[in-house]
Amino acid sequence: MDTIASGFLEAFRLILTLDPDVLDITMRTLQVSGIATVVSIIIGIPVGTFLALTKFWGRGFIVSVINFGMGLPPVVVGFVTWLLLMRYGPLGMLGLLYTPMAMIIAQAVIASPIVAGFTLAAVQSINPKLRLQILALGATRIQFVLLLLWESRLGILAAIIAGFGGVISEVGASMMVGGNVRGYTRVLTTATVLEVSKGKFELAAGLSIILLLLSFFIMASLSHLQQRGRAR
């Protein structure tokens, strides 16, 4: 309990004094996780929508792979990404290992199946009669898809919330492909692990509290948008 109390005091001190290292780590956390979430949205929403609206041979297998991907262990994703980006790996010539871009790639791989799976469920849950009604009104294919996405907006926002939550709290993959380099690839999760390993539990608790506050405000903002959409 003393460690937690000291952690709260340390968190408030770091926030109030605008500690440069903490600000740098926090902004990098937002940058990496934010970009990874955007990439997962660009990939996941179209994939989930396509699978929800089309039937073809092998579709069930792809859906099973996406559902499997929603529970991928981050450390495994990090290891595979490390193998691909290592110096003698298939993508080693890009020189991305131990860079923020490598962390973004790993986190996007983690979040994309989550976004795709939630989107698939959201679009599939729409009443089939509504689909027929939209087509009967003469909507084009693009209008049809956009209207279905609008009707699925609450579920899609849930997909975005879940995807972001999966990456901002991730530590294994980020540590493996980012290397936790101070001033370059260190984020709040990896910084917390480092401080624990150094025995600086109060600082680790403070960083954890900052991460929780950051996650709460972002999730609360997304939840507010979701509930506003529900009221319309």
FIKOL-771743 format. One line per 2 residues: their letters; for each residue x, y, z of N, C-alpha, C, O. Coordinates in steps of 0.001 Angstrom, whole numbers, plus 524288, in hexadecimal, padded with zeros to 5 digits. Last residue first. Layout:
a) X:Y:Z:X:Y:Z:X:Y:Z:X:Y:Z; ...;
***
This chain:
ra) 79013:82390:785B7:78E17:825BA:780CE:78A75:821DD:77E23:78865:822FE:779F1; 79436:81E55:78E08:78FBD:821C9:78F08:78D4D:823D8:78A0B:788DF:825B4:78A23;
rg) 79CCA:8195A:789FD:79855:8162E:78B7E:79378:8197C:78C29:78F22:817BE:78B07; 7A3B4:82177:788F3:7A1B2:81EE9:7843B:79D03:81B9D:78563:7998D:81B1A:78216;
rq) 7A5BB:82350:79350:7A31C:82761:7904B:7A0C7:82514:78B4E:79C7F:82684:789A9; 7AB16:81A2B:79592:7A5F3:81AF1:797F6:7A2F3:81F58:79554:79E26:81F2F:7951B;
ql) 7B424:81BC8:78FA2:7B0E0:81727:78EC2:7AB61:81811:790DD:7A783:816E3:78E43; 7B86E:824BC:793FB:7B6C2:824C3:78E83:7B30C:8203E:78D65:7AF3F:820DC:78A85;
hs) 7BA8A:82088:79DDC:7B6DF:824EF:79D5A:7B4DA:82557:797C3:7B034:8262D:796DF; 7C219:81941:79B63:7BD10:8176A:79D6E:7B8E7:81BA7:79D0C:7B456:81A8B:79C0B;
ls) 7CA2F:81FEE:79899:7C7EA:81C72:794A8:7C293:81A69:7965C:7BEFE:819EA:79331; 7CBDA:824A1:7A271:7CA7B:827D2:79DE1:7C7EE:82484:799A7:7C3FE:82614:79761;
am) 7CE96:81C0F:7A87B:7C9E6:81F06:7A9DE:7C81E:82264:7A54D:7C36F:822F6:7A460; 7D7E7:81934:7A3B5:7D372:8159F:7A37C:7CE5C:81877:7A4C2:7CA4E:81768:7A265;
if) 7DDDF:82201:7A678:7DD05:820AE:7A0F6:7D84B:81D1E:7A063:7D50A:81DF0:79CF2; 7DD85:82192:7B159:7DB85:82632:7AEA2:7DA7C:82514:7A8E4:7D6A9:826FC:7A6B0;
fs) 7E20A:81796:7B369:7DCBB:818DA:7B515:7DA7A:81D68:7B1FF:7D604:81D27:7B036; 7EC2A:8185B:7AF89:7E884:814A0:7AD2E:7E2E6:815FD:7AE86:7DF6B:8159D:7AB3A;
ll) 7F002:81FF3:7B68E:7F003:820E8:7B0EC:7EC0C:81D5F:7AE30:7E8F9:81F27:7AAF3; 7EF02:81AA4:7C010:7EC2B:81F8A:7BF30:7EBBE:820C3:7B962:7E7A1:82269:7B784;
ll) 7F5D8:81233:7BE4B:7F04F:81141:7BF5B:7ED06:81629:7BE5C:7E8CB:815DC:7BC17; 7FF48:81797:7BD09:7FD3F:81463:7B8C2:7F767:81357:7B977:7F465:81391:7B5B8;
ii) 80023:81BE3:7C70E:7FFC5:81F60:7C27F:7FD90:81C6E:7BDD4:7FA52:81E86:7BAF6; 8012E:8129F:7CCAB:7FC99:815ED:7CD98:7FBD3:819BC:7C915:7F768:81AB7:7C774;
sl) 80AD2:80F29:7C8F0:80621:80BF7:7C82F:80133:80F2E:7C8CD:7FD79:80E8F:7C5D3; 8115C:816F8:7CC97:810B5:8164E:7C6F4:80BD3:81319:7C5B5:8090F:8142C:7C1EC;
ga) 81047:814E0:7D76C:80EC1:819ED:7D537:80DDE:8199F:7CF5C:80A0E:81BC4:7CD5D; 81488:80AE5:7D824:80F02:80BAF:7D978:80D07:810D4:7D73A:8089C:81120:7D55A;
al) 81EBE:80D52:7D570:81BC4:809AD:7D22E:815ED:80A44:7D32D:812C6:80A25:7CF8C; 8215D:813AF:7DDC7:8214A:815F1:7D88F:81E27:81278:7D4DA:81B42:81469:7D18A;
ef) 820A4:80C1D:7E5BF:81D58:810C6:7E5F9:81CEB:8134E:7E098:818AE:814E7:7DEFC; 8282C:8049A:7E2D6:822A7:80332:7E2BA:81F0D:807FA:7E2F0:81ADD:807EE:7E093;
kg) 832A9:8025E:7DE1C:83058:8077F:7DF1C:82A68:806FB:7DECE:827F3:808AF:7DB0A; 837BE:7F963:7DB1C:83627:7F9D5:7E090:833D3:7FF10:7E200:8330F:80028:7E69F;
ks) 839B8:7F787:7D10A:83DB2:7FA92:7D3CE:83C5D:7FB47:7D98E:83F6F:7FD7B:7DC89; 830A8:7F2A3:7CDEB:83578:7EF83:7CDE2:839E6:7F248:7D0CC:83D70:7EFB8:7D2CD;
ve) 82A07:7FB55:7CE7E:82945:7F6F4:7D21F:82E3C:7F3B3:7D274:82FDF:7F22A:7D6B5; 82DDE:80122:7C621:82E5A:8033C:7CB6C:82D7A:7FF05:7CF88:82FF4:7FF22:7D3A7;
lv) 82B2D:7FA81:7BDA5:830A0:7FBD0:7BEC3:83152:7FDA8:7C45C:834ED:7FBF7:7C70D; 82047:7FA96:7BE0D:8231A:7F5A8:7BEC9:828C9:7F6B6:7C041:82AF3:7F421:7C3AF;
ta) 81EB3:8053B:7BBB8:81CFC:80315:7C0C2:81FD5:7FE01:7C1F0:8219C:7FD2F:7C655; 82269:805CF:7B18D:8250A:808D6:7B5A1:8239E:806C5:7BB06:826ED:80693:7BE81;
tt) 81B1B:7FFD2:7AC5C:82074:7FDD6:7ACC4:82390:800C8:7B0EB:826F2:7FE88:7B37E; 81239:8065F:7ADBA:8123F:800EF:7AF8D:817CE:7FEE8:7B041:81912:7FC90:7B441;
lv) 8152F:8102C:7A968:813BD:80FBB:7AEE4:813F4:80A24:7B0E9:815AB:80939:7B54F; 820BC:80E53:7A14D:81B57:80FF2:7A229:819EC:80ECB:7A7DA:81D1B:80CAF:7AAC5;
rt) 82C19:81089:799FB:829ED:80F6A:79F2D:8246A:811A5:79FA1:82382:8163B:79E82; 8313E:812E3:79103:82D19:80EE8:790B6:82AA1:80DB3:795FA:82763:80A2C:7965D;
yg) 8366C:81CC7:793D1:83580:81B09:78E6F:830FE:81720:78E0A:82D53:817F8:78B0C; 838EF:81EFD:79DF0:83890:82358:79A52:83762:821CF:794BF:83756:82523:79147;
rv) 83EA3:812A6:79FDF:83D18:817AA:7A22F:83D31:81C02:79E19:840FC:81CA2:79B35; 8396D:80783:79A4D:83DC0:80B40:79A0F:83BE2:81095:79C0B:83809:812B9:79A1D;
ng) 8341B:7FDB9:799DC:833AD:80120:79E6E:83831:8050E:79EB8:83A7E:805D4:7A2DF; 83380:7F6F6:79161:8385B:7F724:7944D:8385D:7FABF:7990B:83C2D:7FADB:79BF8;
gv) 82BFB:7F4A2:78A09:82D7C:7FA16:78ADA:83277:7FAB6:78DEC:83558:7FE7E:78D35; 829F2:7EA22:789F4:82B68:7EC89:784EF:82D2F:7F232:78585:82F9B:7F45B:781F9;
mm) 82861:7E7F2:794C2:82B84:7E482:7916F:82D5A:7E733:78C75:831DD:7E699:78AEA; 821FD:7EFA8:798ED:8272C:7EEDE:79B2F:82AAA:7EBD6:7976A:82F4F:7ECFA:796E9;
sa) 81918:7EE10:792DB:81BD8:7F317:792AE:82165:7F299:794C2:8250C:7F4DD:79299; 8160E:7E3F7:795D0:817C3:7E4FB:7906B:81ADD:7EA0C:7900B:81EC7:7EA52:78D44;
gv) 813D5:7E5D4:7A0D4:81775:7E1DB:79EEF:81992:7E2F7:79989:81E4F:7E2ED:798B6; 80C2E:7EDC0:7A255:81191:7EEA1:7A3F8:81559:7EACD:7A16E:819AC:7EC57:79FFF;
es) 8002C:7F4B5:7A0D4:803AC:7F083:79F27:8094C:7F1BF:7A0B3:80AFC:7F63D:7A06B; 7F8FC:7FC4E:7A24A:7FA88:7F962:7A6F9:7FE8A:7F529:7A5C7:80029:7F251:7A94C;
iv) 7F71B:7FFE8:79885:7F977:80396:79C34:7FB50:800D9:7A127:7FEC2:802C9:7A3E4; 7F27D:7F74F:79352:7F7D6:7F8F1:7920B:7FA3F:7FC92:79617:7FEF6:7FC59:79702;
gg) 7E87E:7F563:79734:7EC1F:7F10B:796A8:7F1B7:7F2BB:795B8:7F559:7EFEC:79727; 7E3A0:7FEF7:796A1:7E4BD:7FCC8:79BC7:7E8A7:7F855:79B86:7EBBF:7F790:79F1F;
fg) 7E277:7FFAD:78BD1:7E5F7:8034A:78E84:7E771:80132:793E2:7EBF3:80196:79583; 7DB2F:7F774:78A59:7E040:7F76C:787BC:7E42D:7FAF0:78A77:7E8A7:7F96A:78B56;
ai) 7D2A6:7FAC3:79065:7D550:7F5D9:791AC:7DABB:7F5A2:78F39:7DE74:7F3DA:791B1; 7D01A:80405:78B08:7D172:80429:7909C:7D480:7FF4B:79224:7D875:7FFA2:794DB;
ia) 7CDA1:7FFEE:7813B:7D1FE:80397:781C2:7D3D6:803E1:7876A:7D886:803F9:78879; 7C4EA:7F9CB:783CA:7C987:7F75C:7816C:7CE53:7FAD8:78213:7D292:7F8F5:78352;
al) 7BE18:8016A:7872B:7BFE2:7FD81:78AF4:7C4BC:7FAB9:788EF:7C840:7F96F:78BF3; 7BC9B:8061D:77D96:7BF46:80919:781B0:7C136:80579:78601:7C565:8064C:7883A;
ig) 7B711:7FDE7:77921:7BC2A:7FF51:776F0:7BF3D:802A5:77ACD:7C3FD:8020E:77B3D; 7ADE0:7FDEA:77EF5:7B151:7F95E:77F22:7B6BD:7FA95:77D17:7BA9A:7F887:77F16;
lr) 7AA32:807B6:77BEC:7AB32:806A1:7817A:7AEE5:801FD:7820D:7B28C:80217:7852D; 7A8FF:806F0:770F7:7ACE3:80A75:7732C:7AE13:8095C:778EE:7B287:80A03:77AA0;
se) 7A2B1:801C3:76A36:7A5FE:7FE8D:76DA5:7A9C1:801DB:770D9:7AD5D:7FFBF:77339; 79E42:8092A:76425:79ACD:80657:767B4:79DEB:80311:76BA4:79BFE:801CA:76FDC;
wl) 7A74B:80BC0:75E88:7A4E5:80FA6:761F9:7A14D:80D02:765F0:7A149:80E6C:76A88; 7A8BB:80290:758F8:7ACB6:80429:75CC1:7AA86:80835:76088:7ABBF:8081F:7652E;
ll) 79FD3:80301:752B7:7A066:7FEBE:75676:7A47C:80011:75A9B:7A3C9:7FED7:75F34; 7A239:80BE8:74CCE:79D9F:80BEA:75035:79DEC:80798:75447:79C73:80865:758C9;
lv) 7AB19:80841:7476F:7AB89:80CB0:74B05:7A6EF:80CFF:74EC5:7A79F:80E34:7535F; 7A6C2:8001B:7415D:7AAB9:7FEF1:7454C:7AB25:8035E:74946:7AB82:8025F:74DF7;
fq) 79FBE:805EF:73B16:79DEA:80187:73E44:7A1C3:8005E:742AF:7A034:7FFBA:74730; 7A654:80CA6:735D4:7A272:80ECF:73976:7A076:80A98:73D28:79F9B:80B93:741CA;
ir) 7ABAE:8051A:72FC7:7AE89:80851:73394:7AAD2:80AA0:73796:7ABFC:80A98:73C41; 7A37B:8011D:729BF:7A67A:7FDA4:72D2B:7A95A:800BA:73157:7A976:7FF2F:735E5;
ta) 7984F:809EF:72A75:79CC3:80783:727D2:79FB4:80413:72BB6:79E8F:8041D:73062; 78ACA:8084C:72D42:79005:809E4:72EE8:79429:80726:72BAF:79396:80292:72A55;
gl) 78027:80680:72B93:78380:807E4:72732:788F0:809AC:7289F:78B7D:80C50:72584; 779EA:80288:732F5:77988:80830:73225:77D41:80A14:72DDF:77D76:80EBD:72CB5;
al) 77D13:7F85E:733A0:7782B:7F96F:730E7:77777:7FF3C:72FC4:774C1:800B2:72C12; 785E6:7F947:739D9:78696:7F7F2:7345D:781B0:7F938:73134:78206:7FAEC:72CB8;
iq) 780EF:7FB87:7435E:784B7:7FF3A:7412B:78571:7FE39:73B55:78595:801E5:7383B; 77B0B:7F274:744B5:7785E:7F774:74425:77BFB:7FB86:741B0:77A56:7FE95:73E5D;
lr) 782B2:7EAEF:74621:77F3F:7EA92:74190:77C83:7EFC3:74085:77BC0:7F148:73C06; 786C0:7EE86:74FA6:78A19:7EE34:74B08:786C5:7EE1E:74610:787E4:7F0E1:7424A;
lk) 77E25:7ED30:75613:78018:7F279:7551F:78395:7F289:75048:78360:7F633:74D2E; 77D69:7E27F:7567A:77939:7E566:753E0:77ADD:7EAFC:752AE:77934:7ED41:74EC7;
pn) 785DD:7DF69:75CA5:78618:7DE8C:756F1:781DB:7E188:753F5:7829F:7E2F0:74F6D; 78A65:7E7C8:7667A:785DA:7E4DA:76491:78627:7E434:75E9E:786A7:7E816:75BD4;
is) 79794:7E667:76A1F:79380:7E9A7:767CC:78F27:7E632:765A1:79030:7E228:7633B; 79F90:7DFF4:76D16:79B16:7E050:770A7:796A4:7E3A8:76E7D:79265:7E3C3:770BD;
qv) 7A794:7E119:7660E:7A450:7DC74:765A3:79F5A:7DCD7:768EC:79B6A:7DA5E:767B4; 7AC3F:7EA19:769F6:7A985:7EA57:764EC:7A5E9:7E5A6:76448:7A19F:7E62E:7622D;
aa) 7B056:7E631:77387:7ACD0:7EAB4:7736E:7A9A3:7EAE2:76E64:7A4E7:7EBB7:76E84; 7B704:7DDFC:770B2:7B27C:7DCE5:77402:7AE79:7E14D:773B9:7A9C4:7E04F:773B0;
lt) 7BE55:7E3C6:76AC3:7BB78:7DF66:76879:7B688:7DE40:76B8E:7B256:7DD9C:7694B; 7C24A:7EA52:77296:7BF76:7EC88:76E1E:7BC2A:7E85B:76B79:7B7A9:7E955:76A18;
fg) 7C74D:7E321:77906:7C2F4:7E630:77B20:7BFAF:7E886:776B1:7BAE4:7E8AF:77704; 7CEEC:7DF63:771D2:7CB2C:7DBDF:7744E:7C66A:7DEB7:7766A:7C200:7DCF3:775B2;
av) 7D4AA:7E877:76F40:7D1EE:7E583:76B35:7CDB8:7E204:76D93:7C963:7E1BC:76B82; 7D8CC:7EB46:77909:7D555:7EEE2:77647:7D227:7EBF8:7722D:7CD76:7ECE1:771AA;
ip) 7DED7:7E232:77AD0:7DADA:7E3E7:77E96:7D6E5:7E76A:77BF1:7D22F:7E6A6:77C82; 7E5D7:7E1C8:77278:7E1DC:7DDB4:77307:7DD84:7DF31:776CE:7D906:7DDA1:77617;
sa) 7EB83:7EB93:774E5:7E869:7EADA:7701D:7E46C:7E66F:77083:7DFED:7E73D:76F02; 7F1BD:7EB46:77E07:7EC9C:7EDDB:77E22:7E937:7EC9D:7796C:7E46E:7EC99:779E7;
iv) 7FAF4:7E5C9:77B7E:7F7CD:7E42F:78006:7F242:7E650:77FA1:7EE7F:7E388:780C0; 7FE95:7EB6D:7731E:7FD65:7E5D6:77264:7F9F8:7E3DC:776DB:7F680:7E0A2:7760B;
aq) 80075:7F4D2:7781A:7FC5D:7F495:77418:7FAC6:7EEEF:77307:7F62F:7EDCC:77224; 808EB:7F217:77E56:803F6:7F36E:780D9:7FF74:7F34D:77CF7:7FB19:7F1D6:77E5E;
ai) 81092:7F051:7769D:80F0B:7EC23:77A34:809BD:7ED46:77CAC:80671:7E9CB:77D0E; 81107:7FA55:771E8:80FB2:7F5AF:76EDB:80DB9:7F155:7726A:809AE:7EEF3:7715C;
im) 8142D:8008E:77A4F:80F21:8018E:777CE:80D63:7FCC8:774B8:808CF:7FB53:774E0; 81E10:7FC73:77C1F:81A0F:7FC02:78036:814A0:7FCCD:77DEC:810ED:7FA18:77F60;
am) 822EB:7FF80:772EC:82280:7F9F1:7741E:81E53:7F900:77846:81B65:7F532:777F9; 82292:80A5A:77438:81F9C:807E9:76FFF:81EE7:80213:770E8:81ABF:7FFEF:76FC9;
pt) 8299D:80C66:77C5E:823F7:80CEA:77D59:820AC:80A5B:77917:81C6D:80864:77A32; 8335A:80214:77BCF:8317C:8074B:77A75:82BB2:807AA:77BDB:8291F:803A6:77C77;
yl) 83777:7F80D:77BD1:838BC:7FBAB:7800E:837B2:80150:77E8F:83AB4:804D7:77FD6; 837B0:7F671:76E04:837DB:7F423:7733C:839E6:7F814:77737:83D8A:7FB08:77626;
lg) 8386D:7FA9D:76422:8343F:7FC86:7678E:83486:7FA74:76D1F:831E2:7FC7B:77097; 83E4A:7F8E9:75AEA:840AD:7FB47:75F81:83CC2:7FD5D:76374:83DA9:8016E:765DC;
lm) 83C16:7F410:751B0:8394F:7F8F2:752D5:83B86:7FBBA:7579C:83AB5:8006B:75843; 84104:7EAA8:7514C:84360:7EEF4:74E4D:840C8:7F431:74F5F:842F8:7F84B:74E22;
gl) 83AB0:7E397:7568A:83F0E:7E5FD:75957:84172:7EA9F:7568A:843A4:7EE1E:75902; 832A8:7DDB4:75365:831FD:7E35B:752F8:83666:7E658:755A1:835EB:7EAFA:756D0;
pg) 8363F:7D375:75516:83420:7D4F0:74FF0:833A6:7DACF:74F27:8342C:7DCB8:74AC6; 8421B:7D4EF:75D02:83CCE:7D33B:75BF5:83AEF:7D516:756A1:83DB4:7D7F6:753F2;
yr) 84B6E:7D87A:7608D:84B95:7D48B:75C67:8462E:7D24C:75B44:845BE:7CE2E:758D2; 847F9:7DFF2:76810:84BB8:7E15C:763F6:84BAD:7DD86:75F69:84BDF:7DF24:75AE3;
ml) 83A01:7DEE5:76A17:83F78:7DE54:76BB5:8431A:7DEFD:76700:8416A:7DE9D:76283; 82FCD:7DEC0:766C9:832A7:7E3B1:76658:8385D:7E357:767E5:83B4D:7E712:7671E;
ll) 82C2B:7D4A9:76870:82B94:7D6F8:7633D:82F16:7DBBC:76285:8311A:7DCB1:75E42; 82E57:7D32C:77303:830BD:7CFB5:76F2D:8308E:7D210:769AD:83441:7D18D:766A6;
wt) 827CB:7DAF6:77744:82D79:7DB51:777F2:8304B:7D7F5:773F2:83434:7D9A4:771B5; 81E20:7D6C4:774CC:81FB0:7DBC3:77276:8258E:7DC85:772D5:82805:7DE78:76F31;
vf) 81E97:7CDF9:77B3C:81E32:7CD4D:77590:81FD8:7D250:772C5:822A1:7D220:76EDA; 81F18:7D310:7850E:82349:7CF8D:78364:82343:7CED0:77D7A:8275D:7CEFF:77AFA;
gv) 815A9:7D8AC:78567:81AA6:7DB69:785A8:81F1F:7D80F:783AF:82292:7D9FC:780F2; 80EA0:7D070:78547:80E96:7D441:78105:813C4:7D72D:780DA:815F9:7D80A:77CAB;
vv) 81163:7CC2E:78EEC:81223:7C90D:78A2A:81237:7CC9E:78562:81570:7CBF3:781E0; 80E71:7D412:79594:813F9:7D2AF:7956E:81527:7CF59:7909F:81972:7CFA5:78E79;
pp) 8037C:7D47F:79466:806CC:7D8BE:7925B:80C86:7D745:791EF:80F35:7D902:78E57; 7FC51:7C9B3:79031:7FFC7:7CBB0:79453:80365:7CFDD:7921F:80622:7CEDA:78E4E;
lg) 7F008:7CBD8:78A23:7F597:7CACB:78966:7F8CF:7CCE3:78E02:7F81C:7D162:78F91; 7E554:7CCA9:789CD:7E7BE:7CB06:78EBB:7ED7F:7C9CA:78E43:7EFAC:7C708:7918B;
mg) 7E2CC:7CF54:77FED:7E118:7D2E1:78412:7E38B:7D181:78952:7E3CD:7D4C3:78CD8; 7E5C8:7C6F8:779C5:7E94D:7CB6B:77A31:7E7CF:7CF3E:77E75:7EB23:7D21A:7806C;
fn) 7DCE2:7C0D5:77A35:7E1A9:7BEFE:77CC4:7E569:7C386:77DB3:7E7E2:7C3E8:781CF; 7D67A:7C70A:77415:7D507:7C625:7798C:7D9AB:7C41F:77CB4:7DA55:7C57D:78144;
iv) 7DC28:7C606:76ABD:7DB7D:7CB2B:76D31:7DA17:7CA94:772F3:7DC3F:7CD49:77649; 7DB13:7BB4E:768F0:7E054:7BD8B:7699A:7E000:7C2DC:76C48:7E32C:7C414:76FAF;
sv) 7D051:7BA9D:767A1:7D2C7:7B7DF:76C05:7D839:7BA07:76D1A:7D9D0:7BA86:7719D; 7CF56:7C047:75E69:7CCD6:7C244:7632F:7CF43:7BFB3:767FE:7D02A:7C247:76BF3;
if) 7D49D:7B965:757CD:7D6BE:7BEA4:758AE:7D46E:7C10B:75DA5:7D733:7C387:760B1; 7CDD7:7B0C3:75822:7D33A:7B034:75A01:7D597:7B58C:75B3D:7D83C:7B632:75F34;
gr) 7C4DA:7B4DC:753A2:7C4BB:7B312:75910:7CA2B:7B284:75B63:7CB07:7B3A4:75FFB; 7C833:7B6B3:74952:7C6E4:7BB13:74CC0:7C6FE:7B976:7527F:7C8F7:7BC53:755D1;
gw) 7C9B8:7AEB2:7428C:7CE08:7AFEF:7460A:7CCEB:7B45E:749C5:7D033:7B5B8:74D04; 7C20D:7B3DC:7387D:7C499:7AF39:73A94:7C953:7B0CC:73DE0:7CC90:7B3E8:73C25;
fk) 7B9C2:7BE53:73CF8:7BD33:7BBD8:73930:7BFC4:7B71F:73BC4:7BFA8:7B67C:74088; 7B1EB:7C93F:73ECB:7B271:7C3A3:73FCB:7B5D2:7C149:73B78:7B4D6:7C22C:736D8;
tl) 7B1C0:7D5F3:744DD:7B2B6:7D267:7407B:7B31A:7CCC2:7425D:7B46B:7CBAE:746DD; 7B0B9:7DC24:74D8D:7AD11:7DCF7:74935:7ADC3:7D92C:744B0:7AAA3:7D932:74109;
al) 7B86C:7D9D5:754BB:7B2FA:7D9D8:75683:7AF23:7D9EE:751F8:7AAC2:7D801:75278; 7C199:7DB13:74F31:7C02F:7D5D1:750EF:7BA7B:7D580:752AB:7B7FD:7D16B:75225;
ft) 7C13F:7E60D:74DD6:7C146:7E27B:74955:7BF88:7DD03:74AEC:7BC55:7DA9B:74842; 7C1F4:7E980:75844:7BD52:7EAAF:7551F:7BCE0:7E6F5:7507C:7B8A8:7E4F4:74F57;
gv) 7CBFA:7E5E2:75B1E:7C75B:7E41B:75DEC:7C262:7E4FA:75ADA:7BEF1:7E19E:75ACC; 7D204:7EB96:753BA:7D226:7E5D9:753DA:7CD4D:7E3B4:7568D:7CAC9:7E021:7548D;
pi) 7CFBA:7F63B:75644:7CE6F:7F409:7511B:7CE51:7EE14:7510D:7CAE4:7EBC1:74E9B; 7D34B:7F601:76122:7CDDE:7F735:75FBA:7CC82:7F53D:75A42:7C870:7F2C2:759A1;
gi) 7DE4C:7F334:760E9:7DA56:7EFFA:76364:7D4C6:7F106:761B1:7D1C9:7ED59:760DE; 7E45B:7FAE8:75BA1:7E460:7F56D:759FF:7DF82:7F28F:75BE9:7DCEB:7EFD5:758EA;
ii) 7E1E4:80438:7608E:7E228:80423:75AD5:7E1F8:7FE86:758C9:7DFAE:7FD82:754AD; 7E308:80102:76AF5:7DDE6:802A5:76909:7DDB4:80251:76315:7D9E7:8006A:760D5;
sv) 7EDB5:7FF38:76B6A:7EA2A:7FACA:76C46:7E49B:7FC0D:76A7F:7E1C8:7F895:768BB; 7F135:8096E:769E6:7F27D:8056A:7660A:7EECA:800C1:76698:7ECF7:7FE9B:762B2;
vt) 7ED67:80DDC:77331:7EB87:80FCD:76E22:7EC91:80BC2:769DD:7E932:80AC5:76694; 7F363:80832:77A75:7EDB1:807AF:77A73:7EB6D:80982:77549:7E7E7:80701:7732E;
ai) 7FD61:80BB4:77803:7FC2D:80622:7777F:7F648:8053D:77758:7F467:801E7:7746E; 7FC56:81639:77AB5:7FD33:814CB:7753F:7FBE4:80F10:77457:7F990:80DB4:7705C;
gs) 7FAC2:814FE:785AF:7F6EF:817A1:78263:7F77F:81622:77CAD:7F3A4:814E9:77A14; 803BA:81005:7893C:7FEBA:80D46:789BA:7FA8A:80FC5:78647:7F72C:80D0D:7842F;
vq) 80B3C:817E0:78676:80BAF:81277:784AA:8066A:80FB7:784CB:804CE:80D5A:780ED; 8071F:82121:78B5B:80881:820F2:785D1:80879:81B58:783CA:805F9:81A33:77FD8;
lt) 805D9:81E84:795EA:80153:82029:792D3:8026F:81FA9:78CF9:7FF11:81DF5:789FE; 81059:81C4C:79827:80C53:81855:798FA:80786:81993:795B5:80562:8162D:79311;
rm) 814D9:825EE:7965F:81644:8218F:792F2:81259:81D1D:7937E:81129:81A74:78FAA; 81062:82B8E:79E7F:80F36:82D0F:79918:8108E:828B1:79545:80DCB:827D7:7916D;
ti) 814F1:8262B:7A700:80F42:8264C:7A656:80DCC:827AA:7A0BA:80A59:82534:79E74; 81F97:82817:7A5AD:81DAB:822B3:7A5A1:817D0:82292:7A498:815ED:81F42:7A1A9;
dl) 81FA7:83310:7A6AD:821A0:83096:7A1F0:81F7E:82B0C:7A168:81DC9:8297C:79D31; 81BCF:83433:7B0D2:818F2:83678:7AC69:81A90:833EF:7A749:81749:832CB:7A3F5;
vd) 823D0:82F23:7B643:81E8E:82CF0:7B669:81B42:82F16:7B1F1:81842:82C34:7AF88; 82C40:835E1:7B42A:82C7F:83061:7B29E:82712:82DFC:7B25B:825D5:82B24:7AEAF;
pd) 8289D:83F99:7B87B:829C3:83F02:7B2E1:829CE:83954:7B10D:827AD:83813:7ACED; 81E11:84183:7C0EB:82318:83EE2:7C061:82439:83DC5:7BA96:8210E:83B39:7B805;
lt) 816D2:84907:7C4E3:8179E:8482F:7BF46:81CFD:845D8:7BE32:82006:847DA:7BB0E; 81416:849BA:7CEFA:8191D:84C1A:7CDA0:81A60:84B91:7C7CD:81E6F:84D66:7C5FC;
li) 80A9E:84444:7CED5:80A99:849D0:7D02F:80FAB:84C86:7CE9F:80F9C:85117:7CD1D; 80DE2:83A15:7CC2C:80A31:83CF1:7C8E3:80A91:842CF:7C9E1:80ACD:845EB:7C637;
lr) 814B8:83744:7D411:81688:83710:7CEA9:81302:83A3D:7CB0E:814D6:83CC0:7C762; 80E13:83862:7DCC9:812CD:83B90:7DC62:814AB:83BCD:7D6B9:81609:83FFB:7D4C7;
fa) 8068F:830D0:7DAAA:804FC:8364E:7DAE5:809BB:839E4:7DA63:80970:83DF8:7D7D9; 80D0D:827EF:7DB63:80A41:82926:7D689:808AF:82EE2:7D666:80968:83183:7D270;
el) 8103F:8285A:7E5C3:81426:828D7:7E1A5:81192:82A49:7DC7D:813A2:82D7C:7D98C; 806B9:826BD:7EAC0:80991:82B99:7EBAD:80D91:82C8C:7E75D:80E39:830F1:7E588;
fg) 80477:81CB6:7E706:800E7:82109:7E5E6:803B1:82646:7E693:80318:829CD:7E35D; 80D02:81746:7EB64:80C5C:8178D:7E5BD:808C1:81BF7:7E426:809D2:81EB3:7E058;
sa) 80B0A:817C7:7F5E0:80F93:81AA8:7F3EB:80F4C:81B4D:7EE04:8110B:81F3A:7EBDB; 80267:8111F:7F5B6:801CA:81688:7F767:8064F:819E1:7F56C:80586:81E3C:7F38A;
it) 80760:807F2:7F247:80327:80A3F:7EF32:8026B:80FFC:7F099:801E2:8134F:7ED2A; 80E6E:8063E:7FA78:81069:806FD:7F528:80C53:80998:7F1BB:80D98:80D0B:7EEA2;
dm) 807CC:804A9:802CA:80B47:80934:802DB:80D53:80A66:7FD67:80DE2:80EEE:7FBE5; 8033A:7FB44:80000:80000:80000:80000:8035B:804EC:80000:801FF:808D8:7FD92;
***
